[in-house]
Each structure stands twice: as structure tokens, then as C-alpha cells.
Amino acid sequence: MKSVLAALGLVAATLPAHASLIPVNVPEISALDGAAALAVVAAVVLLVWERRRAA
């Protein structure tokens, strides 16, 4: 978990360096797709939490 947070910190620290890049078009995400993505993230978090609690 610490390595994930460190990686996120590294990405956040380098974002201003890439601000001058040319923006690209990205597809929009529907509400259903967003809800499905959040459900996947929640399921992974709960699985990790349950495995740590059981260990």
C-alpha cells in the first residue's frame, strides 16, 4: 500500500511538468460506466480489507 501511495505522489508531482502538452480528445464516460468503475474499485477495496482482517 505504501508503494502505491508513493507512486501516486510521484505522478502528482510530475503533472505540472506535462501541462504544456497538447490536449487530446478522450471519450466521455457514461453514468453507468462510472458507477461500474466505482463498484469495481469498492469490491477490490473490500476484498483487500477482508483478507487483512482474516489474516
C-alpha positions as a printed Julia matrix, in Angstrom:
55×3 Matrix{Float64}:
   0.0     0.0     0.0
   2.84    2.38    0.78
   4.36    1.79   -2.65
   1.03    2.62   -4.31
   0.8     5.87   -2.37
   4.4     6.69   -3.24
   3.7     6.05   -6.93
   0.62    8.29   -6.8
   2.69   11.0    -5.15
   5.29   10.72   -7.88
   2.65   11.02  -10.58
   1.05   14.01   -8.86
   4.44   15.68   -8.54
   5.15   15.36  -12.27
   1.75   16.53  -13.53
   2.69   20.24  -13.78
   5.67   19.28  -15.94
   3.3    17.82  -18.54
   0.86   20.73  -18.53
   2.34   22.16  -21.74
   1.49   19.04  -23.78
  -1.13   19.33  -26.48
  -4.52   18.17  -25.16
  -6.1    15.19  -26.85
  -9.7    14.16  -27.28
 -10.83   11.5   -24.84
 -14.08    9.58  -24.88
 -16.73   10.6   -22.41
 -17.79    8.16  -19.72
 -21.45    7.48  -19.12
 -23.02    7.41  -15.67
 -23.46    3.64  -15.91
 -19.8     3.12  -16.8
 -18.73    5.42  -13.96
 -20.9     3.54  -11.47
 -19.5     0.23  -12.7
 -15.94    1.5   -12.3
 -16.67    2.66   -8.75
 -18.23   -0.73   -7.97
 -15.07   -2.49   -9.15
 -12.87   -0.25   -7.02
 -15.14   -0.76   -4.0
 -15.09   -4.55   -4.49
 -11.28   -4.61   -4.62
 -11.02   -2.43   -1.51
 -13.45   -4.65    0.38
 -11.63   -7.82   -0.69
  -8.29   -6.44    0.48
  -9.84   -5.25    3.74
 -11.46   -8.65    4.36
  -8.23  -10.53    3.64
  -6.3    -8.32    6.07
  -8.98   -8.72    8.73
  -9.0   -12.51    8.36
  -5.2   -12.81    8.46
